[in-house]
Amino acid sequence: MTKRIWILAVLVVMAFVMHASAETVEMRGEVVDATFQIAPFTWTAQNFAGLYYDVDRNLMSDALTTTAAAPDTIDCGDLVYTAYRVESGYANPDIGGYFAVGWFGKKCMAINGKPYVLSPIICEMDPGDKITLATGEGWDIGNEYRLIVRQIDPESDLVWIALEKDDVEVETSVIQPRSRGDRFDNDMLINGSPGAYTVKMADVSTTSTFVYQKDIGVEGDVPIFSVYVDAIFRGTDTNIVQLKYAILIDDDPVRVVNGGVGMLDVETVTSESVQLSSDQSIPLLMDSDVNIAEGLWLHVADDMDHDGVHNYRYYPYLLYECASSGSTPPPPPPPPLPPVICEVSIRGEVVEPTGEEIRGIVWNASNFAALWYDFDSGASTETLAIESLNGRVIEDDMLTYTTHPVYQQYAINKAYDDVMIDGATGYNATGWIAEKYVAADGRADTLSRLLVELKGDDRKIIAVGEPWDLGEGFTLTADSIDLDGSKVWLSFARDGVEIARDVIDTHPASGSSNQNRTFVAYIEDSDGEGEIAVFHCYVEYVFRGTDSNLVQVTHVFLIDNRATKISTGDIYGAMEVINAGSDEIVLANRVMPTILYPSSRQRVMGNISFVVADNETLRFAPVLKLTEPGTYEVRGAVARPDVDPRPNQSAEIVWNASNFAALWYDFDSGTSTETLAIESLNGRVIEDDMLTYTTHPVYQQYAINKAYSDVTINGATGYNVTGWIAEKYVAAGGRADTLYRPLVEFKDNDFETIAVGEPWDLGAGFTLTAQQIDLDGNKALLSFARDGVEIASDVLDASTAPGSLNQNRTFIAYIEDPDGEGEIAVFHCYVEYVFRGTDSNLVQVTHVFLIDNRATKISTGDIYGAMEVIRADSDEIVLANRVMPTILEPGSRQRVMGNMYLRTADDNTAIRFYPAAEYTICGEEPPGYPDPEA
């Protein structure tokens, strides 16, 4: 009989490791040692993270037990898997409860309370989750189901909802919240505890719930989908409905009694549980993985010390595989990103001056993307310039920074030309140390920080009575709306103290002005010289619902009324203000000498520094370092093909590391590999194959070999590196199409001191541990492991005895690559010092280098975003735009690949665009291995 199990991606980040490739995830249980632990061994959710656990109710559903008597074999019948039904409740108060069953790592619903008829839960909204749909909008729930709002009648408080499966309508109903819903034929009243439940089932009429249920085999009225209609809101132009408590299960349940799973056959079935046991003997061979039941495996330890003593340590794990559908194989995932991005650096154009004295080096928004630039208007104000350079020394007053105000039209005035703010159609903006500021009264020396600026189609929906936090203590609150749903009372406050309030009328009466729909707030400026308009917004819609009311605002603009006053003589980093007037601010390097030492970072002002290459040749660039949490854009040079082709490029537009700072660049060697190019542009359309991305490997010397020329890694003095989608990768064997992600790479004077016995977490599950040192304090036993499993160990001698070799102080670890084609040196480090103390012992390591052994394989035909790989071999990777048309619509953002996109100015006349890469600093969840189409 067919044996089935559902293994879906589990979105629970616990102790997990990658088993075979970046497309599988292993979640393991506690390790047992059968040579001395007495059977039975039992795993539940307490010691096996993959098993189901309801944290709110403290209920576990499934367990795995082995009663093996012999340490090297689990005999037939000695491995038992048991799944119990446990109480679970619909979040929806209309429809009671249901029974859940943990089934090999997946939460399932026990149909009609039967633990042997199971459907995986595809979607289950948390109690606080809500979704809002307008008339005609649809929601793709999963499993090819789509919920559509056909019509909303706010007068009668009715909504017509339809459910489709594979574009075919399967259910439709009209719901009147709090009054009339659908009949639910599977209502359960559950009492008791696991193993001793009592159940009363009933058919009930709901007050607000849309239900789709159907008969499946002998199971009647299976509740496939249900959702609670929370509220209907009336708008001036459109109406919306708010939904919550949705739950969707698989519409093809499986009766467990019809067969077992893998090596497990059904042994006992009751009204409370299902028990399966092994139907064959399972030998515990060292270094083996035994597939018990599709996603359930056992892993047995290897004889890592090669002493001939058999190990019978093993643990169970659940392996989750990302399955594909259809005949076309899925594209490979894009290269994995570092687990957490905690710093973004935006690099200006790199210069490599020659001669004793160099004149006229200038950076502005065109070649230093960190400087402020208004894309839609093409305005910029900041310039950083070196008037002359004497060798590596920038003498006093030879480095200058200049900025000035420029006019900017208010977004609200651009959208509605009859709206003015305090009688003005715009304001004056100034770039100041790579940020946008508002120049008060147009003065360059009086700057207010811009806190919020919504442009174009940006909008915010706020619930009545719930303050919207705008930052810096400012809030906007919709206090109430009128019975007609056209007027709203808005309140603007700071730190809970109201500053302004007004009633805004959104009713489109004859002759009404958009100015009447604009809320403006004034605050006295910090000098007490008068009031300034710090905030404004446009009230687009007011929605009145049965339980809650909403207000939608656009063109939100907020500045801080506490101005920054800039005066002659003020100091910013290494720069002093030498001119501060209404028209211009000028700073020069008068605070300290600016000497561009090799491998140094020389601060200029704010977070801007000069980064200097570790090279005899002078090579440097200005760099802005960002560390505050948030999402940042690193842009390339702006293209204006309708005005003038870029110099030396004819009609072709080319970006590389010199004019697109996101692309990988090695400062010390001056090498880069990536190019993004547009061969031709037909108006605003980049036709197929006209946008290309190219990269190739280049040689890089190991830092350890650069420091100690007698040290080689696996016989090599260096490795091949490739820039790939704006990240650095190691090209295995010098092949462009086989890439490994670098995890750790120390340079120069970087070092790590580790205490003996305390593992150093290197990331991705890798650890380095100094197990012990000898009595003389010269030798250290190092162990390199992944997920607690030792990969390599060695004794390193750090003594400086005559004739000692640096190679002897170098620890190297090898791992077999995923294709099994051989071992690769994934890790090395140099033991600098061994310290033996009275209380603790320490080992200091330098030149640490670690790569992930899970390769990213790139093949012809693979898809990355809008790009298709048209060449992938050992020498080069080339992609072209073949997936979808690339149209540079005004105000659009067109994805290229990975985190790279093309952004086009919101200008219907001029064609102005640039490439950019987006990075999020210190996100709550690691990016991991994203879907290339996500």
RATADA-V192603 format. One record per backbone hydrogen bond with DSSP energy under -1.0 kcal/mol. CO is the residue of the C=O (numbers start at 1). NH is the residue of the N-H. If there is no record, write none. Layout:
CO,NH
CO,NH
//
This chain:
10,12
12,14
14,16
17,26
21,24
23,322
25,320
26,17
27,318
28,49
32,314
33,36
33,37
41,66
43,64
44,47
44,48
47,30
48,51
52,61
54,58
54,59
59,54
61,84
63,82
64,43
65,80
66,41
70,73
72,284
74,282
75,78
78,67
79,278
80,65
81,276
82,63
83,274
86,100
88,98
92,95
96,90
98,88
99,110
100,86
101,108
106,103
107,121
108,101
109,119
110,113
111,114
114,117
116,256
117,111
118,254
119,109
120,250
123,248
126,129
131,243
133,241
134,137
137,149
139,147
142,145
144,166
145,141
145,142
146,164
147,139
148,162
149,136
151,160
153,158
158,153
159,175
160,150
160,151
161,173
162,148
163,170
163,171
164,146
165,168
168,165
171,163
173,161
175,159
176,179
176,180
180,176
182,206
184,204
187,202
188,97
189,200
191,198
193,196
198,191
200,189
202,187
204,184
206,181
208,229
209,182
210,227
212,225
214,222
216,219
219,216
222,214
222,224
224,249
225,212
226,247
227,210
228,244
231,242
233,240
239,135
240,233
241,133
242,230
242,231
243,131
244,228
246,125
247,226
248,122
248,123
254,118
255,258
256,259
261,264
263,279
264,261
265,277
268,275
272,85
273,270
274,83
275,267
275,268
276,81
277,265
278,77
282,74
283,285
288,300
290,298
292,263
293,296
295,319
296,292
296,293
297,317
298,290
299,315
301,287
302,304
303,306
312,34
313,301
314,32
315,299
316,29
317,297
318,27
320,25
321,323
341,922
344,626
346,624
351,620
356,391
358,389
361,386
363,384
364,367
364,368
367,349
368,371
374,378
379,374
383,402
384,363
385,400
386,361
387,360
389,358
390,393
392,596
393,390
394,594
395,398
398,387
399,589
400,385
401,587
402,383
403,585
406,429
408,427
410,414
411,415
412,416
416,419
421,424
424,421
425,410
427,408
428,439
429,406
430,437
435,432
437,430
438,448
439,442
440,443
443,446
445,566
446,440
447,564
448,438
449,560
452,558
455,458
460,553
462,551
463,466
468,476
471,474
473,495
474,470
475,493
476,468
477,491
478,465
480,489
482,485
486,506
487,482
488,504
489,479
490,502
491,477
492,499
492,500
493,475
494,497
497,494
500,492
502,490
504,488
507,509
509,512
513,516
515,518
517,539
519,537
521,534
521,535
523,532
525,528
530,525
532,523
532,534
534,559
535,521
536,557
537,519
538,554
541,552
543,550
544,234
549,464
550,543
551,462
552,540
552,541
553,460
554,538
556,454
557,536
558,451
558,452
561,526
561,563
564,447
567,570
570,577
572,575
574,591
575,572
576,588
577,569
579,586
582,444
584,581
585,403
586,578
586,579
587,401
588,576
588,590
589,397
594,394
595,597
597,600
600,612
602,610
604,574
605,608
607,625
608,604
608,605
609,623
610,602
611,621
613,599
613,615
619,613
620,351
621,611
622,348
623,609
624,346
626,344
630,921
632,919
634,917
639,913
640,643
640,644
646,649
649,652
653,678
655,676
656,659
656,660
659,637
660,663
666,670
671,666
675,694
676,655
677,692
678,653
681,683
682,685
684,888
685,682
686,886
687,690
690,679
691,881
692,677
693,879
694,675
695,877
698,721
700,719
702,706
703,707
704,708
708,711
713,716
716,713
717,702
719,700
720,731
721,698
722,729
727,724
729,722
730,740
731,734
732,735
735,738
737,858
738,732
739,856
740,730
741,852
744,850
747,750
752,845
754,843
755,758
760,768
763,766
765,787
766,762
767,785
768,760
769,771
769,783
770,757
772,781
774,777
778,798
779,774
780,796
781,771
782,794
783,769
784,791
784,792
785,767
786,789
789,786
792,784
794,782
796,780
801,804
806,809
807,810
809,831
811,829
813,826
813,827
815,824
817,820
822,817
824,815
824,826
826,851
827,813
828,849
829,811
830,846
833,844
835,842
841,756
842,835
843,754
844,832
844,833
845,752
846,830
848,746
849,828
850,743
850,744
856,739
859,862
862,869
864,867
866,883
867,864
868,880
869,861
871,878
874,736
876,873
877,695
878,870
878,871
879,693
880,868
880,882
881,689
886,686
887,889
889,892
892,904
894,902
896,866
897,900
899,918
900,896
900,897
901,916
902,894
903,914
905,907
912,905
913,639
914,903
915,636
916,901
917,634
919,632
928,337
931,934
//
